[in-house]
Amino acid sequence: MKKTFLIVLIGFLVTIGLAACSNSDDESAEGNNEETEQENSGQSDETANEEETTGPVAVVNGEELSREEFNQQLDIMKQQYEQYGMDIEGQEDQIKQSVVDQMIGAELLSQKAEEADIEISSEEVDQRYEEMTGQFENEEQLQAALDENDTTEEELKEQVKLQMKVDEYIAGETEETEVTEEELQTQYDTLKEQQEDVGSFEEVKPTLEEQLKTQKEQEQVTKLVEKLREEADVEVKI
């Protein structure tokens, strides 16, 4: 079964930004969680519990999304929360739901992109790959990141190619976003209320415009995924 492209790419990019760390603590915590679940369950529930910790987290149009990839993405999201000093206590269920929803959305988009028969040249893939990996100082760091994500250069390029197909598919299914001067002014006024040290409107305008454009694009993608999900056969197993 192929790796979910979202998991591979996000995991790889997080490895670029975060120092590699030992997985022993995570494995220990995971083991403790499983032991706790077993202790709280009767013998009659052993089979069900095993499926809940080893089986797929979802099935999308017959394609299983593995729990291993789910756990990888869950760890990545937790790292991101910790990096920004955010407390995740009490939000575990919400985070898990968010992760599985992202995986389902990624799978739906990748399936549609493959069906669309979009052509991406090897030259385009190589260029995008170089952009991604150019942040590493040397080949040793790049290889360490590949190893950390249990992938190879060839596999990553295949995922990059799939991501580019998805980008093309999304572009064909959504509209070009525009940001009005009024929207920019409103965003600027809100920013001034929240922060004391803010530059002039003209100084921060390019940044605000990019932020609003990205926000509108994400909203369109969310609606697209919601539409695809309504039409798909999706079974969630967490």
C-alpha positions in Angstrom: 0.0 0.0 0.0 1.3 3.4 -0.9 2.2 5.9 1.7 -0.2 8.8 2.1 1.6 11.7 0.4 0.6 14.2 3.0 2.3 12.1 5.7 5.5 11.7 3.8 5.8 15.3 2.8 4.8 16.9 6.1 7.0 14.5 8.0 9.9 15.3 5.7 9.5 19.1 6.0 9.1 18.9 9.8 12.4 17.0 9.9 14.0 19.9 8.1 12.8 22.3 10.8 13.1 20.2 13.9 16.1 18.4 15.4 15.9 14.7 15.1 15.0 13.1 18.3 14.8 9.6 19.8 11.5 7.7 19.3 12.0 5.7 22.5 9.8 8.1 24.6 7.0 8.0 22.0 7.2 4.2 21.8 7.1 3.9 25.5 4.2 6.2 25.8 2.4 4.3 23.1 3.1 1.1 24.8 1.8 2.5 28.1 -1.4 3.7 26.4 -2.0 0.2 24.9 -1.4 -1.4 28.4 -3.9 1.0 30.0 -6.5 0.2 27.4 -6.0 -3.5 27.9 -6.2 -3.2 31.7 -9.5 -1.3 31.4 -11.0 -3.8 29.1 -12.3 -7.3 29.7 -11.1 -10.4 28.0 -14.1 -10.4 25.6 -12.9 -7.0 24.2 -9.3 -8.1 23.5 -9.8 -8.7 19.8 -11.6 -5.3 19.4 -8.9 -3.5 21.2 -6.2 -5.1 19.0 -8.1 -3.9 15.9 -8.4 -0.4 17.4 -4.6 -0.2 17.9 -3.3 -2.0 14.8 -6.0 -1.8 12.1 -6.6 1.0 9.6 -7.8 4.4 10.9 -10.1 4.8 7.9 -11.0 3.2 4.6 -11.5 5.6 1.6 -13.1 4.2 -1.4 -11.6 0.8 -0.5 -8.1 2.3 0.2 -7.0 1.7 3.8 -5.2 4.4 5.7 -2.7 2.8 8.0 -2.6 3.4 11.8 1.2 3.6 11.5 0.9 6.6 9.2 -1.8 8.0 11.5 0.6 7.7 14.5 3.4 9.4 12.5 1.2 12.3 11.6 -0.1 12.5 15.2 3.5 12.8 16.5 4.3 15.5 13.9 1.3 17.5 15.0 2.2 17.2 18.7 5.7 18.3 17.9 4.3 21.4 16.2 2.1 22.2 19.2 5.1 21.8 21.5 7.3 23.9 19.2 4.9 26.8 19.6 4.5 26.2 23.4 0.9 25.2 23.1 -0.7 22.9 25.8 -2.5 19.9 24.2 -3.8 18.5 27.5 -7.5 17.6 27.1 -7.4 18.1 23.3 -6.1 14.6 22.4 -9.4 13.5 20.8 -9.7 16.7 18.8 -6.2 16.3 17.5 -6.7 12.7 16.5 -9.9 13.6 14.7 -8.1 16.5 12.9 -5.3 14.1 11.8 -7.6 11.4 10.4 -9.6 14.1 8.6 -6.5 15.4 7.0 -5.5 11.9 6.0 -8.9 11.3 4.4 -8.8 14.7 2.6 -5.3 13.9 1.3 -6.4 10.5 0.1 -9.5 11.8 -1.6 -7.5 14.5 -3.4 -4.8 12.1 -4.5 -7.3 9.6 -5.8 -9.0 12.4 -7.9 -5.7 13.7 -9.1 -4.6 10.3 -10.3 -8.0 9.8 -12.1 -7.6 13.2 -13.8 -4.6 11.9 -15.8 -2.5 15.0 -15.1 1.0 14.9 -16.7 4.0 16.1 -14.7 7.4 16.0 -16.3 10.5 14.5 -14.6 12.1 18.0 -15.0 9.3 19.6 -13.0 9.6 17.0 -10.3 13.4 17.4 -10.1 13.0 21.2 -9.8 10.5 20.9 -7.0 12.6 18.2 -5.3 15.6 20.5 -5.4 13.6 23.3 -3.8 12.5 21.1 -1.0 16.0 19.6 -0.3 18.0 22.7 -0.9 17.6 23.7 2.8 20.0 21.0 3.8 23.6 21.9 4.2 25.0 18.7 2.8 24.1 15.2 1.5 24.5 13.7 5.0 21.8 15.8 6.5 19.5 15.0 3.6 20.1 11.3 3.9 19.4 11.6 7.7 16.1 13.2 7.0 15.2 10.5 4.4 16.1 7.8 7.0 14.1 9.6 9.7 11.0 9.4 7.5 11.7 5.9 6.4 11.8 6.8 2.7 14.3 7.1 -0.2 15.0 9.8 -2.7 13.1 7.9 -5.4 10.1 7.4 -3.1 10.1 11.1 -2.1 10.2 12.2 -5.7 7.1 10.0 -6.4 5.4 11.7 -3.5 6.5 15.1 -4.9 5.1 14.2 -8.2 1.8 13.2 -6.6 1.6 16.4 -4.7 2.2 18.4 -7.9 -0.7 16.4 -9.5 -2.9 17.3 -6.6 -1.9 21.0 -6.9 -2.9 20.9 -10.5 -6.2 19.2 -9.7 -7.0 21.7 -7.0 -6.2 24.6 -9.4 -8.6 23.2 -11.9 -11.4 22.8 -9.3 -11.1 26.1 -7.5 -11.3 29.8 -8.5 -8.5 32.4 -8.5 -8.6 34.2 -5.2 -8.7 38.0 -5.0 -8.2 40.2 -2.0 -10.0 43.6 -1.9 -8.6 46.8 -0.4 -11.4 46.9 2.1 -10.5 43.4 3.3 -6.9 44.4 3.7 -7.9 47.5 5.7 -10.1 45.5 8.0 -7.4 43.0 8.6 -4.9 45.8 9.3 -7.3 47.5 11.8 -7.7 44.2 13.6 -3.9 43.7 13.7 -3.4 47.1 15.2 -5.9 46.3 18.0 -4.0 43.2 18.8 -0.4 44.5 18.6 1.1 47.8 19.7 4.1 47.8 17.4 2.7 47.6 13.9 4.1 49.2 10.8 2.1 51.4 8.4 -0.6 50.0 6.2 1.6 50.1 3.2 4.4 48.4 5.0 2.4 45.4 6.1 0.0 45.3 3.1 2.0 42.6 1.1 2.1 40.3 4.1 -1.6 40.8 4.9 -2.5 40.2 1.2 -0.6 36.9 1.1 -2.2 35.8 4.4 -5.7 36.6 3.2 -5.1 34.9 -0.1 -3.8 31.8 1.5 -6.8 31.7 3.9 -9.3 32.0 1.0 -7.4 29.3 -1.0 -7.6 27.0 2.1 -11.3 27.6 2.5 -11.9 26.6 -1.1 -9.8 23.4 -0.7 -11.8 22.6 2.5 -15.1 23.0 0.6 -13.7 20.8 -2.3 -12.7 18.1 0.2 -16.1 18.2 1.9 -17.8 17.7 -1.5 -15.5 14.8 -2.4 -16.1 13.2 1.0 -19.9 13.5 0.5 -19.6 11.6 -2.7 -17.1 9.0 -1.5 -17.3 5.8 0.5 -15.5 6.7 3.8 -15.4 4.6 6.9 -13.6 6.0 10.0 -12.2 3.5 12.5 -10.8 5.6 15.4 
